[in-house]
Amino acid sequence: MDPARPAAHTIGIWQGRIAGLDEQVADLPAAETADLGGAVVLPGFIDAHTHLAWNGRRTIDVTGLDTVALVQHALANAPGTAWIEASGYDRRIMDRPLTAADLDAISGVRPVYVADLSGHACVVNSVVLRQLPGITSDGWLTENEQLAARTLRLPYSIEEIVAELRRSADQALAQGVTMCAEAGIGAGLIASSPLEAAAYQRARLPIRMQLMVSAYVLHDVAADPADGIARAIDLGLHTGFGDDMVSLGAMKLWTDGGMIARTAALSEPYAGTENVGQLAESEEFMRAAIIDGHNAGWQLAIHAIGDRAIDFTLDAVARAQSARPRADARHRIEHCGLVRPEQLERIAALGMVPVVQPTFLWAYGDDYSEIMGPRRAPWMYRGRSFLDHGITVAGSSDRPVADGAPLRAIEFMVRRRSSSGRAVGPDEAITVEEAIRAYTLGSAYACRKEHVLGSITPGKLADLVVLGDDPRTSDAIADIPVLATMVGGTLMPQRSA
Ligand SMILES: [Zn+2]
C-alpha cells in the first residue's frame, strides 16, 4: 500500500515499528526472525466503523428464526430474573411480525427486549411498554422510541462491557483486523453506559481502538468567548486525544435510520410505498450538533444512509465550514448508503470521507435492491464513482450488523455480487488493490491515523496480517485463510473467530 515501495520480501521490525524493508535491513542483526514461507503480508485491516460491545453481548440469538413460535421457543426458559434480551431478529423474514402480546406469553413480569438486527428497532413486551407512557405500539419500536426502551435497560456494568469487548476483539483479530473504530459511545442508539470509555481503557484489548463519542454527550461549556466553543465534552477533550492503542476519534451523530428497518431518509419513497423514511432528530438539533462539534475541534462522523439524510448532512457541513473553515476537518459520512449522482461532487468538494459497509450488500443486497427499485439500486454503497471523484473510501463492517470479515467486504467491492449471486451496482466495482486500500490506508485516513498506520512503510507501526493466498489472484478472496495477525510488532495468538 506504499506507492514508494509497493512490494517487499523482508520486513524489519524494531520496538513495534517497521524499521525498514529488504536491503534497508538486510545487514542488521535480528533478535528473532520469522520465515513466513512465501505467504502474503498486508498492512493490518482497519475496520473504521464497528460496535464491539454490542457485538460481544451475550444475548439470546434469534438470527434466522422466521416464525413467532420459533422466537418464542428460543426465549423460553431464559436464565436469570431480570431483563430477557435477544438479538438478531429480522422482521423481514417472519411469518408475521412479532408483537408485545407474543412476548407477554414468555413473561408478563420480566422485561423482554428483542433487538432488530439493524440496530434501529426492537420488539418489547408489555412490561417495557408500561414504562414508556406516551408511546402507543403493538411492541415494535423504531429509532427514538427504541432508544427510550433501551435507555430503561442501561447502563451495563464496566465489567460486562470489558468482557464483551474482549470477545469481539479476539474475533476481529482472527479475521486480520488490527484496529477498530467504535461508532458512538456514551449515549444514543448503541451506547452501553455513560462510562463506556473506561471499559476500553481497562480492557487492554489486543487490537487498537478508536472511540467515536456520541454527539448526545455534547453540553454547554463556559469557554472564553475567544475560543468560539459553545458546547464540548468534559475537559474539552476532542478528536486525537489518546495514544496508539486507545484514542478519541470523531463525534458521532445520527441523521437518519437504516434500510433494514426502512427508516433511512430518502428523497423519493421506498419502491411501491409512500414511506420516505425519517430523519433521526429535528433539523435544528442535528445542525447545531454539527456546527458546535465542528467549532469545538471535532472530526464529525455523521450517520447518513438515505440520500435525503446525505443532502441534509452536506448542507450542514457546508454551513459549518463556511462559517469557520477548517482545512483538514475530514468529516466522515457513516454508511453513505444511497448517493445520487449529483451528490458525488459535493462530497468531494467538502473533503468528506464515506465510511461504507460493503458486506451490507453481500448480505442484504437483494432486499435493498427491491426497496430502492432499478433506477436507484446502482447508487448504493458506491465504490468506483467515489474513487473517480477523488474521494477517499474507508472500509468498515458495522459489526455486528454485518459479518465483520474484511476479506468478505473486499471480495464484494471487487465482484459486487450478493450472497445469492445477484449483481448489485456492478458499475461500482473496484480493483482488488483499491479494495485493500479502502480497508487499510483509506480507513486509516478516516481515523486520522494514516501517518502511523495503513501501509507497510518504515516508521509506521508494525500492524500486519498474514494471508494464505494472494487476493490479487484468488477467485475466492473471502475464503482466504488469515494465518497470523501482528499488532505493534507482536504476533497475536489466533483464537477461533
Ligand atoms: Zn453503526
Residues whose N, C-alpha, C, O or C-beta is under 5 A from the ligand:
A	BS01	ZN	A183 D398
